[in-house]
């Protein structure tokens, strides 16, 4: 079962403290999206997820690895 991006964003907020300032705008955008086919303004969901992943390199640990893998699988 594929979780919505808003559910994933909630899980990220619970685990990642403090959230990197560069990743926060993309996390905020993900929180308002349900699936990978929606757009956020002029940006596709795919690009939002990619930008988040690029800015989330400082987020580590087992939950981070699992969620990053989940996000990468969504954009394949």
C-alpha positions in Angstrom: 0.0 0.0 0.0 1.3 3.4 -1.0 0.9 6.1 1.6 0.0 9.7 0.7 2.6 12.3 0.6 0.8 14.2 3.4 1.1 11.0 5.6 4.8 10.7 4.8 5.4 14.4 5.6 3.8 13.8 9.0 6.1 10.9 9.7 9.1 13.0 8.7 8.1 15.8 11.0 7.7 13.3 13.9 11.2 11.9 13.4 13.4 14.8 12.0 14.2 17.4 14.7 15.3 20.0 13.8 14.2 19.9 10.1 16.8 21.4 7.7 15.8 24.9 6.6 16.4 24.0 3.0 14.2 20.9 3.1 11.3 22.6 5.0 9.6 24.3 2.1 9.5 21.0 0.2 8.2 19.2 3.3 5.5 21.8 3.6 4.5 21.3 0.0 4.4 17.5 0.4 2.1 17.9 3.4 -0.5 19.4 1.2 -0.3 16.7 -1.5 -2.0 13.4 -1.5 -0.5 11.5 -4.4 2.4 11.7 -6.8 0.3 12.9 -9.8 -0.7 16.2 -8.2 1.1 19.5 -8.7 2.1 22.1 -6.2 1.8 25.5 -7.9 3.9 25.2 -11.0 6.0 22.3 -9.6 5.1 18.6 -10.2 4.9 16.4 -7.2 7.8 14.5 -8.6 10.0 17.5 -8.5 8.9 18.4 -5.0 9.9 15.0 -3.8 13.2 15.1 -5.6 14.0 18.6 -4.2 13.1 17.3 -0.7 15.4 14.3 -1.1 18.3 16.5 -2.3 17.9 18.7 0.8 17.4 15.9 3.3 20.9 14.5 3.2 21.4 15.5 6.8 18.5 13.4 8.0 19.8 10.0 9.2 18.7 6.8 10.9 16.4 3.8 10.2 13.2 5.9 9.8 15.0 8.3 7.5 16.3 5.4 5.3 12.9 3.8 5.2 11.0 7.0 4.2 13.6 8.1 1.7 13.4 4.6 0.0 9.6 4.9 0.1 9.8 8.4 -1.6 12.3 7.2 -4.2 10.0 4.3 -5.1 7.1 6.7 -5.6 8.9 8.6 -8.3 10.1 5.6 -10.3 
